[in-house]
Amino acid sequence: MSTPLAVYEAETKRERDRPSIIARSTARALAAAISALLVTTVVIDRSEAAISVDGTGSTTAISSGQISLSDDDAGRSLFSLEDMGPGQVVERCLMVTYDGTILPTDLSIRSASQGPLARWLRLTIESGEGGDFESCKGFVADELHFDGDLATMSATTASDPIHLARILEMGETHSFRFRFELADEQEALGLESTADFLWEASPS
């Protein structure tokens, strides 16, 4: 008995599609094996011109103020991934604390990345409440500061950092969540990137 035309065409289409399906599966397996990302954080204080003045009358005491930031990563890398797969999402939260004496102070961030994988990594940075370096459990976002690829952020913030918060109190702490997603594209195969996120504090 002859095969109906509709069945024959469906089977033929499956045969044509099979190589591309296999290629995509292979690409995902390879990307999971060799796409790598290393991200660290650095603190930069910009307090060279900051001065505080106290006293009245004929006696005036003048001293330089201090700007100081710290985060809860304890010197550890924000991300260190050697087997990132296509479509994979990873996240990390950080708590940043202002330890200085000059108020108000603006908190900003910029990034510096190297390597071709950066253009295939979607990055979002959010501020909110909850979470810490050990876990983002309980983090509730209240503002989105960046949503784009890592390469774009590094290019745009080289001269214009992203403003995150205006600090009004000593000891003030802010929570942030960083999320990376690797594009499900064959062009992302076999690539690596490193990135530094630079916290900046400057008198406002």
C-alpha positions as CSV (number, residue, x, y, z in Angstrom):
1,M,0.0,0.0,0.0
2,S,1.4,3.5,-0.9
3,T,2.2,6.0,1.8
4,P,-0.3,8.9,2.0
5,L,1.3,12.2,0.8
6,A,0.7,14.0,4.1
7,V,2.4,11.3,6.1
8,Y,5.3,11.2,3.6
9,E,5.8,15.0,3.8
10,A,5.7,14.9,7.7
11,E,8.3,12.2,7.8
12,T,10.4,14.0,5.3
13,K,10.3,17.2,7.4
14,R,11.3,15.3,10.5
15,E,14.3,14.0,8.6
16,R,15.3,17.5,7.4
17,D,14.9,18.9,11.0
18,R,16.8,16.2,12.7
19,P,20.4,17.5,11.9
20,S,19.5,21.0,13.3
21,I,18.0,19.5,16.5
22,I,21.1,17.4,17.0
23,A,23.3,20.5,16.3
24,R,21.4,22.5,18.9
25,S,21.7,19.7,21.5
26,T,25.4,19.4,20.8
27,A,25.8,23.1,21.1
28,R,24.1,23.2,24.5
29,A,26.3,20.3,25.8
30,L,29.5,22.0,24.6
31,A,28.5,25.4,26.0
32,A,27.8,23.8,29.4
33,A,31.3,22.3,29.3
34,I,33.4,25.3,28.2
35,S,31.7,28.6,28.8
36,A,33.3,30.3,31.8
37,L,32.7,33.5,33.8
38,L,34.6,35.1,36.7
39,V,33.2,38.2,38.4
40,T,34.7,40.1,41.4
41,T,33.9,43.3,43.3
42,V,36.1,46.2,44.1
43,V,35.4,49.2,46.3
44,I,36.6,52.7,45.3
45,D,36.3,55.7,47.7
46,R,36.3,59.2,46.2
47,S,36.9,61.4,49.2
48,E,40.1,63.4,48.3
49,A,38.4,66.8,48.5
50,A,36.0,66.1,51.4
51,I,36.4,68.4,54.4
52,S,34.3,68.6,57.6
53,V,34.3,71.8,59.7
54,D,33.2,72.1,63.4
55,G,33.2,74.9,65.9
56,T,32.1,78.5,66.2
57,G,33.5,81.9,67.2
58,S,37.2,82.5,67.1
59,T,38.2,78.8,67.4
60,T,37.4,76.5,64.4
61,A,38.5,72.9,64.1
62,I,38.9,71.6,60.6
63,S,39.5,68.0,59.7
64,S,39.2,65.8,56.7
65,G,36.2,63.6,56.5
66,Q,36.2,59.9,55.5
67,I,34.3,57.9,52.9
68,S,34.4,54.2,53.3
69,L,32.4,51.3,51.9
70,S,32.3,47.6,52.6
71,D,30.4,44.6,51.3
72,D,29.7,41.2,52.7
73,D,31.6,39.1,50.1
74,A,34.6,38.7,52.5
75,G,37.0,38.9,49.5
76,R,35.3,36.1,47.6
77,S,34.4,36.2,43.9
78,L,30.9,37.3,43.2
79,F,30.7,34.5,40.5
80,S,33.2,31.8,39.5
81,L,31.6,29.6,36.9
82,E,33.4,27.1,34.7
83,D,30.4,25.2,33.2
84,M,27.7,27.8,32.4
85,G,25.1,26.3,30.0
86,P,22.8,28.1,27.5
87,G,19.8,29.7,29.1
88,Q,21.2,29.1,32.6
89,V,20.5,31.8,35.2
90,V,22.7,32.4,38.2
91,E,22.2,35.1,40.9
92,R,24.1,36.5,43.9
93,C,23.1,39.1,46.4
94,L,25.4,41.6,48.2
95,M,24.9,43.9,51.1
96,V,26.9,47.1,50.9
97,T,27.4,49.2,54.0
98,Y,28.6,52.8,54.3
99,D,31.3,53.1,57.0
100,G,32.3,56.7,56.4
101,T,31.5,60.0,58.2
102,I,30.7,62.3,55.2
103,L,27.0,62.8,54.5
104,P,25.2,62.7,52.1
105,T,27.1,60.4,49.8
106,D,26.2,58.9,46.5
107,L,26.7,55.2,45.9
108,S,27.3,54.2,42.3
109,I,28.6,51.2,40.3
110,R,30.5,50.6,37.2
111,S,31.9,47.4,35.5
112,A,35.1,46.5,33.7
113,S,34.9,43.3,31.7
114,Q,37.2,41.4,29.4
115,G,36.6,38.5,27.0
116,P,34.1,37.8,24.2
117,L,31.5,36.0,26.4
118,A,30.5,39.4,27.9
119,R,28.2,40.2,24.9
120,W,26.3,37.0,25.4
121,L,25.6,37.5,29.1
122,R,22.4,39.3,30.1
123,L,22.8,41.1,33.4
124,T,20.3,42.6,35.7
125,I,21.1,44.6,38.8
126,E,18.3,45.3,41.3
127,S,18.2,46.9,44.7
128,G,15.8,45.8,47.4
129,E,15.4,44.3,50.9
130,G,16.8,41.0,52.2
131,G,19.3,38.5,50.9
132,D,23.1,38.4,51.5
133,F,26.2,37.0,49.9
134,E,25.3,33.4,51.0
135,S,21.8,33.4,49.6
136,C,19.3,35.6,47.8
137,K,16.5,33.8,49.7
138,G,14.0,36.4,50.9
139,F,15.3,39.2,48.6
140,V,12.5,41.5,47.5
141,A,13.4,43.9,44.6
142,D,12.2,47.4,44.6
143,E,14.2,49.1,41.8
144,L,15.8,47.9,38.6
145,H,19.1,49.7,37.9
146,F,20.4,47.8,34.8
147,D,19.1,45.3,32.3
148,G,21.3,44.5,29.3
149,D,24.4,42.6,28.4
150,L,27.6,42.8,30.4
151,A,29.7,44.2,27.5
152,T,27.2,47.1,27.1
153,M,27.3,47.9,30.8
154,S,31.1,48.0,30.8
155,A,31.2,50.3,27.8
156,T,28.6,52.7,29.1
157,T,29.8,52.9,32.7
158,A,33.4,53.5,31.8
159,S,32.7,57.2,31.9
160,D,29.3,57.3,33.5
161,P,28.7,55.0,36.5
162,I,25.2,53.9,37.4
163,H,23.8,55.7,40.4
164,L,22.3,53.3,42.9
165,A,21.5,55.2,46.1
166,R,22.0,58.4,48.1
167,I,23.3,57.6,51.5
168,L,22.0,59.8,54.4
169,E,23.2,58.0,57.5
170,M,26.4,56.4,58.8
171,G,26.1,52.6,58.9
172,E,23.4,52.6,56.2
173,T,23.2,49.3,54.3
174,H,21.8,48.5,50.9
175,S,21.0,45.1,49.4
176,F,21.5,44.3,45.7
177,R,20.9,41.3,43.5
178,F,23.0,40.5,40.4
179,R,21.6,38.0,37.9
180,F,23.4,36.6,34.8
181,E,21.8,34.6,32.0
182,L,23.8,33.0,29.2
183,A,22.2,33.4,25.8
184,D,21.1,30.2,24.1
185,E,23.2,30.8,21.0
186,Q,25.8,28.8,19.2
187,E,28.1,31.9,19.0
188,A,28.5,31.7,22.8
189,L,30.4,28.4,22.5
190,G,33.9,28.1,23.9
191,L,34.0,31.7,25.2
192,E,35.2,33.1,28.5
193,S,35.0,36.5,30.3
194,T,36.1,38.1,33.5
195,A,34.5,41.2,35.1
196,D,35.0,43.5,38.0
197,F,32.1,45.4,39.5
198,L,33.4,48.6,41.1
199,W,31.5,50.3,44.0
200,E,32.0,54.0,44.1
201,A,31.2,56.4,46.9
202,S,31.5,60.2,46.4
203,P,30.2,63.2,48.4
204,S,27.0,64.6,47.0
